[in-house]
Amino acid sequence: MSKNIGKACIVCILFFVLFTPYYAYSQGWPGTKIKSLPDSSFAIVEVKRDGTKVRHFPYKNINGRIDINQLIYCLGTFSDETWLRPKKIEIARKSLEEHYYRFKLNQTKEGIEAPININTADLKDLVRLPNIGPVTAVKIYRFRETKEPFKRVEDIKKVEGIGPAIFAGIRYYIKVR
């Protein structure tokens, strides 16, 4: 009897791996949330020949509102995505960048009033720093999540892409405590 249960479990797992549609995963959003989103929450949806949907870059919540942190994460990980049709790449990029530039325009007007804690800042706060775009913001986020929290402000130079020039531009806008 226990052999039958084990076989049933294996069959179920194989079914879900082989026959469920591809769903993009994201920063901070569980797979169940992403699966429940409508296609309109994604930058673009491609369809395989067998009819399976490939949904790229979820950036809107279930209510259709843009999640800025998720939008930044999508742009920051754009080059990691696998595409069925290369023509779709620029359509998706343009869509995401349009929303991002609107956010940046509003954000620029606000300025930075207090130093940003690079150990706790979300992506939308990290991109407020001078010369820090989505790709570098995601690198900072991933560094502190996978390696270690920053102990000193200077430790941010350990993040790929942050050299002396960028550090000089952000050093007075960041803190670690």
C-alpha positions as CSV (number, residue, x, y, z in Angstrom):
1,M,0.0,0.0,0.0
2,S,2.8,2.5,0.9
3,K,4.4,1.7,-2.5
4,N,1.2,2.8,-4.3
5,I,1.2,6.0,-2.3
6,G,4.8,6.7,-3.3
7,K,4.1,6.0,-6.9
8,A,1.0,8.2,-6.8
9,C,3.1,11.1,-5.4
10,I,5.8,10.7,-8.1
11,V,3.1,10.7,-10.8
12,C,1.6,13.9,-9.4
13,I,4.9,15.6,-9.2
14,L,5.7,14.6,-12.8
15,F,2.3,15.8,-13.9
16,F,2.8,19.2,-12.4
17,V,6.4,19.5,-13.7
18,L,5.5,18.5,-17.2
19,F,2.0,19.8,-17.8
20,T,1.5,23.0,-15.8
21,P,2.1,26.2,-17.7
22,Y,5.4,28.1,-17.1
23,Y,5.1,30.8,-14.6
24,A,7.7,33.5,-14.0
25,Y,9.0,33.8,-10.4
26,S,9.8,37.1,-8.8
27,Q,11.3,38.9,-5.9
28,G,9.1,38.6,-2.9
29,W,6.1,37.1,-4.6
30,P,5.3,33.4,-3.9
31,G,4.5,31.1,-6.9
32,T,0.9,30.7,-5.7
33,K,0.4,34.5,-6.0
34,I,2.0,34.6,-9.5
35,K,-0.2,31.7,-10.7
36,S,-3.3,33.5,-9.6
37,L,-2.5,36.7,-11.6
38,P,-4.2,37.4,-14.8
39,D,-2.2,37.6,-18.0
40,S,-2.5,41.4,-17.9
41,S,-0.3,41.5,-14.9
42,F,2.7,40.5,-17.0
43,A,4.9,42.5,-19.4
44,I,4.2,40.0,-22.1
45,V,2.7,36.5,-22.6
46,E,4.1,34.1,-25.2
47,V,2.3,30.9,-26.3
48,K,4.2,27.8,-27.1
49,R,3.2,25.7,-30.1
50,D,1.4,23.3,-27.7
51,G,-0.6,26.1,-26.3
52,T,1.3,26.5,-23.1
53,K,1.6,30.0,-21.9
54,V,5.0,31.6,-21.0
55,R,4.3,34.6,-18.9
56,H,7.2,37.0,-18.5
57,F,7.8,39.6,-15.8
58,P,4.8,39.9,-13.4
59,Y,4.8,43.6,-12.3
60,K,1.1,44.3,-11.6
61,N,-0.8,42.9,-8.6
62,I,-4.1,41.1,-8.8
63,N,-5.9,44.4,-8.9
64,G,-3.9,45.6,-11.9
65,R,-1.8,48.1,-9.9
66,I,1.9,48.4,-10.6
67,D,4.1,47.1,-7.8
68,I,7.2,49.4,-8.2
69,N,9.6,47.0,-6.4
70,Q,8.5,44.2,-8.7
71,L,8.8,46.4,-11.7
72,I,12.4,47.3,-10.8
73,Y,13.2,43.6,-10.1
74,C,11.9,42.7,-13.6
75,L,14.0,45.3,-15.2
76,G,17.0,44.3,-13.1
77,T,16.8,40.7,-14.1
78,F,15.7,41.3,-17.7
79,S,18.8,39.7,-19.2
80,D,18.2,36.5,-17.2
81,E,14.9,35.7,-19.0
82,T,14.5,33.0,-21.7
83,W,12.4,33.9,-24.7
84,L,10.5,31.9,-27.3
85,R,10.5,34.8,-29.8
86,P,13.2,37.4,-29.8
87,K,10.8,40.0,-31.2
88,K,8.9,40.0,-27.9
89,I,12.0,41.1,-26.0
90,E,11.9,44.7,-27.1
91,I,8.1,44.9,-26.6
92,A,8.4,43.7,-23.0
93,R,11.4,46.0,-22.3
94,K,9.6,49.0,-23.7
95,S,6.5,48.3,-21.7
96,L,8.4,47.9,-18.4
97,E,10.7,50.9,-19.1
98,E,7.7,53.2,-19.7
99,H,6.3,52.5,-16.3
100,Y,9.8,52.8,-14.7
101,Y,10.5,56.2,-16.3
102,R,7.2,57.6,-15.0
103,F,8.2,56.4,-11.5
104,K,11.7,57.9,-11.8
105,L,10.2,61.3,-13.0
106,N,8.1,61.5,-9.9
107,Q,10.9,60.3,-7.7
108,T,13.4,62.8,-8.9
109,K,11.2,65.6,-7.8
110,E,11.2,64.2,-4.2
111,G,15.0,64.0,-3.8
112,I,16.8,62.1,-0.9
113,E,16.1,63.7,2.4
114,A,17.8,61.2,4.7
115,P,20.5,58.5,4.1
116,I,19.1,55.2,2.9
117,N,20.0,52.1,4.9
118,I,21.4,49.7,2.3
119,N,20.8,46.7,4.5
120,T,17.0,47.2,4.6
121,A,16.1,49.4,1.7
122,D,13.7,48.1,-0.9
123,L,14.4,48.3,-4.6
124,K,12.5,51.5,-5.1
125,D,14.7,53.2,-2.4
126,L,17.9,51.8,-3.9
127,V,17.2,53.2,-7.4
128,R,16.8,56.7,-5.7
129,L,20.5,56.7,-5.2
130,P,22.6,58.6,-7.9
131,N,23.7,56.3,-10.8
132,I,21.9,53.3,-9.4
133,G,19.5,51.7,-11.8
134,P,17.4,48.5,-11.7
135,V,20.3,46.2,-12.5
136,T,22.6,47.5,-9.8
137,A,19.8,47.8,-7.3
138,V,19.0,44.1,-7.8
139,K,22.7,43.3,-7.4
140,I,22.8,45.1,-4.1
141,Y,19.6,43.4,-3.0
142,R,20.9,39.9,-3.9
143,F,24.3,40.6,-2.4
144,R,22.9,41.4,1.0
145,E,20.4,38.5,0.8
146,T,22.9,35.8,-0.3
147,K,26.2,36.9,1.1
148,E,26.0,39.1,4.2
149,P,24.6,42.4,5.4
150,F,26.9,45.4,4.8
151,K,28.9,46.2,7.9
152,R,30.3,49.5,6.6
153,V,29.2,51.9,3.9
154,E,32.4,51.1,2.0
155,D,31.3,47.4,1.8
156,I,28.9,48.3,-1.0
157,K,31.9,48.4,-3.3
158,K,31.9,44.6,-3.0
159,V,28.8,44.6,-5.3
160,E,29.7,44.1,-8.9
161,G,29.3,47.3,-10.8
162,I,29.9,49.7,-7.9
163,G,33.4,51.2,-8.4
164,P,35.0,54.2,-7.0
165,A,33.1,56.7,-9.1
166,I,29.6,55.4,-8.2
167,F,30.6,55.0,-4.6
168,A,31.8,58.6,-4.5
169,G,28.4,59.7,-5.8
170,I,26.4,57.6,-3.3
171,R,28.5,57.5,-0.1
172,Y,26.8,60.5,1.6
173,Y,23.3,59.1,0.7
174,I,23.7,55.7,2.3
175,K,24.1,54.2,5.8
176,V,24.3,50.7,7.2
177,R,22.4,51.2,10.6
